[in-house]
Amino acid sequence: MAAGVARVVLFAICASLSYTAAVTCPDLPADTTAAKLSLIAATYNTTSTQQLAFNGTQGWGPTLRLTLGQLYQIDVTNADIQEGTTVHWHGQRLLNASWADGAAGLTQGAIPPGGTFTYRFLAEPAGTHWYHSHMMGQFGDGLRGALVVTDPADPLKEFYDEDQHLMLLADVFNSSLAQQLASHQAGSAPMAMCAGMDISDAPFYAIEINGQSFTSTGRAAVFIVKQGKQYRYRTVGGMSSWALRVSVEGHNITLIALDGHPIAPAAATAFEVNSGERADFVLTADQPVANYWINVATMTGHNSPAILHYEGAPDPATDPAFSESSFTSSFGCLDTNQPGVVGLKQAAALKAGPNVPSPPQESSRQITLYLANAGSNPVPASFAESATLASNAYGFSASSAATLPTAGSALCPEARQGAYCWSINWKVFQMPPQLPIYSAANNGSAIGTAADNAYTITLKQGEVVDLALINTGYMVHPMHLHGASFWVLAAGVGNILAPDGTINTTAAGYNLVDPAFRDMISVQTARIASDAAMVSRNGHDGMGTMLEASDVAGLNTSGSSQPMDSGSASASAGGGHGGHGGGNPTPMQSPPNNFVAGPSNGGHGGHTPMVPISPDDLGYAVIRFRADNPGVWAFHCHIDLHAMSGMMMLFTVAPTVSTTNTGWYAPAGLQCTM
């Protein structure tokens, strides 16, 4: 048992595997210092809400508890997933080990059925992280698990007595992510909305906490505490779509870490977590001995609670006050301005905690990235003009900018009006034809290039990079950077760009003293100027037309257009949101300096006009990172439907020739062969 870590033993599952062909994957040099673990990914047919599983477990795979600074070797076997699979170690730096990042099509090929791929990396940074498949759609179908890296010298230890509670959050569906994407691309999937915000383009079915939910399993997760003690809760946002708000009945909480990194303690009545994000909080068990609800709600108010159980209180399983029929199932659309809630609007206000490094005071490169649905948001004239500059702010080559279409729908691979394809800078990501992780000629000592439609920006090792992330629509985008963490210098709503697209640092108002250090940033939505505009856009008063569980039956899984029933609540959501139930809308022409916020979900039909948004009303975040880790690193929206449809790009960090990067390599055979 290296470093006190229990090895995952899989005798029953391994014994049941039968392979029809020999598969060869990378053969790593032996390293006796590596602690060894194993995972098996396989199809899962026990429930209607989960199609895939690690190690045959319902809800989540086994929790991997690693020790900071220890080298680990994790063997991942694909039992029978026909399209293949990979594992991404979300939050781990993987210094000089980009090949082990698990990004399918970028750093490795998919592991075929019967294949075992060996990952090896140093466990860092410490904190609450997770692992999941990076084959599109698979983590939402069940391939996810918690990964906790413990630090023997934990700088947060003074804040808690016990560190035993993991709160693993997941949205589950009775349709696969691939089926959901097909419905959007066919124009037959509605949108969940609240006033001023598009909440989710996935159909709501249930939220599970640690694999449990009254809706999906008939029982709630239970967390046991002893009166008088302080508990650290490690929360993982394993949702593929829905953002959640967490609160504990009768208790305040204190946030102490985000994405594994300490923050200055922040008292809260509740906190919000988006896909991919992690939040650690301390709960003081200072209330009378009893049971209490832990409310876990979508922003539309769907509540799937867990139970806080004090030792000595009635058994929750027999307590009538905590039965399936006794909790508040819906709160209605949640107030994003509610005092005491730590969420999107507090992102820039949170400060770094102990042992977090200070940011470099200057950057050597600035890049602007617009987050837009290329199928419904025409390219504004101001962007198209500035993108043609030789040294443009978007990292475009001259040839790339010259061919950028001006009509949004022309950017979608299907080249049709109303196509559902999310983008970064109106570039809809498509996988490169060959792995960009290395050049075959020299086995990785230089990083290969990707095809232009993969939207790749090459950085020099050691560069300090500022990214301005600009949200052109009404849906939050939780953006994740692989291979590095970043400082959150600024976030909010407003115009922080000069006319040429570069960052106006004065307008942004950087925090260069003690910004939070993270690997996820949820970029706020654009602001709707008036209630009248909201009514015009949605066709109703904007107070939260939502997808219900019954709406799942309306998903079109055939790939053909199949509008929802015009008399249903879901049809109101679709038609009022640019629509899914009628003819194609006529796109508005974008004013030179304005952005058109079409329906976030692509706008497949309906009668609602698109709404011009002033640059003063765009959501933004500015992050800074040091490109000191050579390799190929994905940057993408962590809402799986958005990444699947194109909201992704690559940063390649070319290693310098020096003694500082002697550990860089990429093993031969990152494409498994049969």
Disulfide bonds with the S-S distance in Angstrom:
Cys25-Cys672 2.07
Cys194-Cys333 1.98
Cys412-Cys421 1.77
